[in-house]
């Protein structure tokens, strides 16, 4: 289980850090809340830009995704050892004192926890609370316009299908000379994805076809506070 979330470090809101924490999934719920049950894989450093540069970059089509590209480059660096363990088909031999014998354990990533905005960042998905998006949720294909319709049908998304579309459209956007840019952006907007490959696309989540989209649930408190409580 991973926990990825920015938190305040100075109590006055000026200094933020974003640790990537890891816990073993079979630790019981009572113990998992203790600091000793988690270990730090690394910290995602702030994107190197001034407030003036940040305002200018938000207005530029060419650079508005640079921050999330940087974010996932940092995540890939932090998660490389975990990915190697996740992809090891032979597992890892461990001695279990209570059994008095060795076992072969397979360590697989099962869940990623953060706040609502953080979940959308790790899925490279448009913010779920922004208006008029084509896929309001990370794990299904329901559009914003139908989110109040109790009779609307939706289908769970498939990570490999999303990954293929994002990869293909990134290649189109990087072509020189640049052609079909508008069409590529429309295809990404249709699935509410930004043109960035998530660091979590490399994990198979134990064969779950929804991948990171199904293994990164909304954190309930933040979803409640930023949604219905505001109304």
N, C-alpha and C positions, 0 to 999 in steps of 0.2 A: 504494500500500500504506500502510495506517495502522497505527500501533502505539500502543495506549492501555493504560497500566498504571500503577498507583501504585507509587512507589519511595521508599525512605528517603533523606532528605537530610541527616541529622545523625549517622549511624552508631550512634545509641543507640536508635533506634526510636520517638522521640517526634515527629519532624517528617517528614511524608510530603508528597510532591507527586505530582500525576498529570498528566504532560504528554501531549499529543496530537501524535505525531510523524508525519511524512509522508515517503515515499520514492518515487521514480519506479521503476516496476516493471521497466524494462529495464536497470537497473544490474546488472552481473554479481554473482554471489554473493560473490566475494572482496571486492569494494569495498563491498557493501551493509552489511557489518558495521562499516565505518568511520563515525565520528561525522559526517564531512563528507558522507556520503551521505543523511543525514536532516536535515530542518528542522522546527522547532517551529511548529505552528499555534496553540497556546495551552495554558493550564493549566486543569484543572478544579479549582476551589477546594473546600476541605472544606465539608461541609454545616454551616451556622451553628447549632450547638446544643451545649449543655454535656453532660457525661456523664450528669447527672441527667435532663435533657430527653430524651436518647437512650434511656435505660432506660424512661422513661414512654411515649415514642412507639412503642416496639416493642410495647407492650401494648395500644395503641389501634388498633382497626380503622380508624378515620377518618383516622389520620395515619401509619400504618405504611408507606405507599407514597410519602410526601412526599419522602423522600430520593432515591428513584430518579426522581421527576418533576423535581426540582431538577437531578439529574445530566444528564438528557436535554435540559433547557432550556439548560444550559451547553454541551453538545455541539452543539446546533443553532446556537447563537451562534458557536461556534468553527468549525463546518463550513460556514457559509453561503457563503463564497467558493468553497470546493471544490465545493459542490453546484451553484453557478452555472456553474462550468467543466464539471462532469459533465453538466449538462443543456443545454449549448450545442450546438445541432444543426449549427452552421457550423464548429465547431472553432476552432483558433487558428493563425494563420499564423506560422511560425518559419523563420529562416534557419539552414541547416545548413552550417557552414564546410567540413566534409569533402566535402560534395556540391557546394558552391558554388552552391546554389540554395535556394529557399524550399519548404517543405512545409506542408501543413495537418494539424495534429495534433489528435487527440481524446483528452482526458484523462478516463479512466473509473476509478472506484474498483473495485478487484478483490479486495482482501483486507483483513481487519482482524485484527491480532495483539494478543494480551494474555495474561493468565493465565486459568486456568479460571474463577475467579469473575468476572473482568472480562468474559469472553466472554458469560456469562449476563446480566451487567448491560447490555451493549450490545444484546443481543437481547431485553431485558425478559422473560427466561425464568426460571423458578424455578431455584434452584441445583441443578446436575446431581448433586451428591453428597448432597443431602438425601434423606430416606427417603419412600417411598410417593408418588411423583409419577407423574402420568398419562403424561408424555412425558419419559423420562429423558434423551434427547439433544435437542440443538437442531434437528438436521437430519432426524430421522425420528420416527415416531409410536409407537415401542415404549414400553410402560409399564414402570415399575420392577419390577413383579411378574413380568414375562416376560424381564427382562434376562439371566437365566442360562440361558434356554431356547435352545439352539443351533438348534432347528427353528422358532422363532418368525419369522413374516413381519412386515416393517415397510415402510412407504411414506415416501418423502421428503416433507417438508412444503412447501407452496407459500406464499411470503411474502405474496402478495396475499390469499390465503384467510385466513391468520392475521391479517393487518392488518384485514380486513373484520370478523372476529369481535371483535377487541379494540376497534376503533372503535365498533362497535354496542353492546357491553357497557359501555363507558365512558359512552356517552350514557344508557344505562339507569341506571347508578349515579349520574349527575349530575342525574337527573330530580327535580323538586319538584312535588307531594309524591312521596316516594320509594316506589316500588313495584317488585316483582319483583327485589329486591336479591339474595336468596338464589339465585334462578335464574341471574342474571347471573354471580355468583361461581362457581357450578357450571360454567357454560359456559367460563369462563376457566381453572378448575382442570382441566377435561377436556383442555385443550391446554397446560397448564403455563405459562400466561402471566399476568403481572401486569397490572393495568389501566392501562398506560402505553404511549403510542405511542413507539416507538424513533425516535431521530433518524436512524437508518439506513433506516427504511422509505421515505424519500424518494429513495434511490439505487436504480438499477435493476440494478447489478452486471452491466452489459453484456447485459442481457436474461435473466440466469440466473433461472429461476422460483423457485429456493430462496432467492434474495436474501441478506440478511444471515445467515440460518440456515445456508446452505451455504457462505458465504464467510467464516466465522468459526470455523475449526477449533480443536479442543482443543490447547492448548500441551502438548506431550507430557511434559515434565519435571514440571510441576505436577500433571498428571493422574496420573502414575505415583506421585509422592510422596504425594498426598492420597488415593490409591486403594489399589492392590495393596500398596505398600510398608508401609502401616499394618497390613495383615493379616499 
